[in-house]
Amino acid sequence: MALCKVFIFRLLLLTGLRLAGGTVSDSFKECSQFFYMHTAPTGIRGGNLKRICQRYGDKLRYATLYDSSRRLALYSAYTFKKSDGQRRMDTPWMYEPQLVSADESGNMRVLPSSGETDQLLEESQAVLADYVDAVEYERGPLNPDQHQADNQDKAATYTLTNVVPQITDFLEGPWTTYIDMVRRRLNNFCRGAAYVVTGVTVSGLTIRKGRDERMAVPKHLWSAYCCPRFDRNSPYEVRYMFPTYAAYALNEIVGHSVTEVPLKALETFLKNQTDMDKSVSIFFKDCVSENKHTKRK
């Protein structure tokens, strides 16, 4: 019976209904619009990097750099949409078939509900079962649905290639507070497109399943936004955080407060972390304010 279920799963993998789509390749060319000036971050290393252009409802939604050797998303890049911060709770978790096989069409699909997952799927990426016994961790999205307005954009964030294992108290406490604070700040004071990149550093810790090391656990969460056009009449306590600002925090049971810092301070911090080059750069030319491009008359 189990073999029959696995066969049915593989058949669905090849011919399943198209719920969402993505493209896995060596570049972000297809989805460069989610990066400021169409330029992806540099200096972030990994064991087997996959660049995923996340597509849902036949529309590209955001981009993810995924380390398939660690089964860990290293960052997701997206454009912020003004929203009320409401979460979409009725979306099933999805996976990326192109990480299973390069011959796949890239149609992201809902994970099977039967509990029978194909071995090739488990080898290529994280699955829901990886979180079952990891009781101190929760699935933490790098592109959170609170930063999206359209229901389709929100739904597209519910893929396991967009989440990382976060300490539950950290995710539900300081990190969620930070995500909402950025949402309100960009809602109120950003006057144009806002580009966000949220990622992790690695710790050396892994979530195991029996003897197998299944998922790497992030040491830090970090995030940065770039809003070139903003309200120049905003209060000083907000205005100095534009056009760009950043933050990082330890993904630990204790001491997990979020520290907000200038972009350069974040990049300096990241350069001293595992699997980061000295050439780390999040935004092209550090996110230049639009008025600096305006020629004087």
Sequence and secondary structure as in RCSB ss.txt:
>XXXX:A:sequence
MALCKVFIFRLLLLTGLRLAGGTVSDSFKECSQFFYMHTAPTGIRGGNLKRICQRYGDKLRYATLYDSSRRLALY
SAYTFKKSDGQRRMDTPWMYEPQLVSADESGNMRVLPSSGETDQLLEESQAVLADYVDAVEYERGPLNPDQHQAD
NQDKAATYTLTNVVPQITDFLEGPWTTYIDMVRRRLNNFCRGAAYVVTGVTVSGLTIRKGRDERMAVPKHLWSAY
CCPRFDRNSPYEVRYMFPTYAAYALNEIVGHSVTEVPLKALETFLKNQTDMDKSVSIFFKDCVSENKHTKRK
>XXXX:A:secstr
 HHHHHHHHHHHHHH   SEEEEEESS GGGGGGSGGG   EEE  SSEEEEEEEETTEEEEEEEEETTTTEEEE
EEEE              EE HHHH TTS    EE  TTS   HHHHHHS  GGGGTS TTEEEEESS GGG  S
HHHHHTT BTTSEEEEEHHHIIIIIHHHHHHHHHHHHHHB S  EEEEEEEEEEEEEEETTEEEEEEEEEEEEEE
E SSB TTS HHHHTT SEEEEEEE SSS    EEE HHHHHHHHHTSTTEEEEEESSGGG   GGGGS   
